[in-house]
């Protein structure tokens, strides 16, 4: 499985009521994405698109919360501390932690939710 990470900035304001669009693709031109800005938004700069073979933290919110619950109840001191950190982390730091500890977090998802 490949993962695509798209990074772009959007400015909000009184822009074209029809929005705008931009197409971005990876370095090898094997994958492209069309980004459409809604009315009142404008895409700033050139979006970047990275494709890799790394399986990012792609669990549902239900799976994530079930894993957190099990991490707090069944994990050792490190896993319990990681669960607390994940609860308090903002979305950017949560993504970084999930990427770094994906296999560990995934191992605490109940089999019924995999």
C-alpha positions as CSV (number, residue, x, y, z in Angstrom):
1,X,0.0,0.0,0.0
2,X,1.3,3.4,-0.8
3,X,0.5,6.6,1.0
4,X,0.2,10.1,-0.4
5,X,0.8,13.2,1.7
6,X,-0.4,16.4,0.2
7,X,0.7,19.7,1.7
8,X,-0.8,23.1,0.7
9,X,-1.9,26.4,2.1
10,X,-5.3,28.0,1.7
11,X,-6.0,31.7,2.2
12,X,-9.5,32.7,3.3
13,X,-11.0,35.9,2.1
14,X,-13.1,37.6,-0.5
15,X,-11.9,35.7,-3.6
16,X,-13.5,34.4,-6.8
17,X,-17.0,33.1,-6.0
18,X,-16.3,30.1,-8.3
19,X,-13.2,29.0,-6.5
20,X,-10.0,27.9,-8.2
21,X,-8.2,24.6,-8.8
22,X,-4.7,23.4,-9.2
23,X,-3.3,20.0,-10.2
24,X,-0.2,18.6,-8.4
25,X,1.7,15.4,-9.0
26,X,4.5,13.4,-7.5
27,X,8.1,13.5,-8.8
28,X,7.6,10.4,-11.1
29,X,4.3,11.7,-12.5
30,X,2.6,8.4,-11.5
31,X,0.0,10.1,-9.4
32,X,-1.8,13.4,-9.6
33,X,-4.4,15.2,-7.5
34,X,-6.7,18.0,-8.4
35,X,-7.3,20.4,-5.5
36,X,-10.3,22.7,-5.8
37,X,-10.7,25.7,-3.5
38,X,-14.2,26.7,-2.5
39,X,-15.6,30.2,-3.0
40,X,-13.8,32.5,-0.6
41,X,-10.6,30.4,-0.6
42,X,-7.4,30.7,-2.6
43,X,-4.7,28.1,-2.8
44,X,-1.3,29.7,-2.0
45,X,1.9,28.6,-3.6
46,X,2.6,25.2,-5.1
47,X,1.2,22.2,-3.3
48,X,3.6,19.3,-2.7
49,X,2.7,15.7,-3.1
50,X,4.8,12.9,-1.6
51,X,4.2,9.2,-2.2
52,X,5.9,6.5,-0.2
53,X,5.4,2.9,0.8
54,X,5.1,3.8,4.5
55,X,1.7,2.8,6.0
56,X,0.7,5.9,7.9
57,X,-1.7,6.0,10.8
58,X,-4.8,5.1,8.8
59,X,-7.2,4.0,11.5
60,X,-10.7,5.2,12.0
61,X,-11.6,7.4,15.0
62,X,-13.4,4.4,16.6
63,X,-10.3,2.2,16.2
64,X,-8.0,5.0,17.5
65,X,-10.2,5.5,20.6
66,X,-10.4,1.7,21.2
67,X,-6.6,1.5,21.0
68,X,-6.2,4.4,23.5
69,X,-8.6,2.7,25.9
70,X,-6.7,-0.6,25.7
71,X,-3.3,1.2,25.9
72,X,-4.4,2.9,29.2
73,X,-5.8,-0.4,30.6
74,X,-3.4,-3.0,29.3
75,X,-0.2,-1.3,28.5
76,X,3.0,-0.9,30.4
77,X,4.2,2.5,31.7
78,X,5.5,3.7,28.4
79,X,2.3,2.7,26.5
80,X,0.1,4.3,29.1
81,X,2.2,7.5,28.9
82,X,2.0,7.5,25.1
83,X,-1.8,7.1,25.4
84,X,-2.0,10.2,27.7
85,X,0.3,12.1,25.3
86,X,-1.9,11.2,22.3
87,X,-5.0,12.4,24.1
88,X,-3.5,15.8,24.8
89,X,-1.6,16.3,21.5
90,X,-2.8,18.7,18.9
91,X,-3.6,17.2,15.4
92,X,-0.1,17.9,14.0
93,X,1.7,16.2,16.9
94,X,-0.8,13.4,17.1
95,X,-0.1,12.6,13.4
96,X,3.7,12.6,14.1
97,X,3.2,10.3,17.1
98,X,0.9,8.0,15.2
99,X,3.5,7.8,12.3
100,X,6.3,7.0,14.7
101,X,4.4,4.5,16.8
102,X,2.0,3.1,14.2
103,X,2.7,-0.6,14.8
104,X,2.6,-0.2,18.6
105,X,-0.8,1.7,18.6
106,X,-2.2,-0.7,16.0
107,X,-1.4,-3.7,18.2
108,X,-3.8,-2.3,20.9
109,X,-6.8,-2.2,18.5
110,X,-9.3,-5.0,19.5
111,X,-9.4,-7.8,16.8
112,X,-13.1,-7.1,16.4
113,X,-12.3,-3.6,15.0
114,X,-9.5,-4.5,12.7
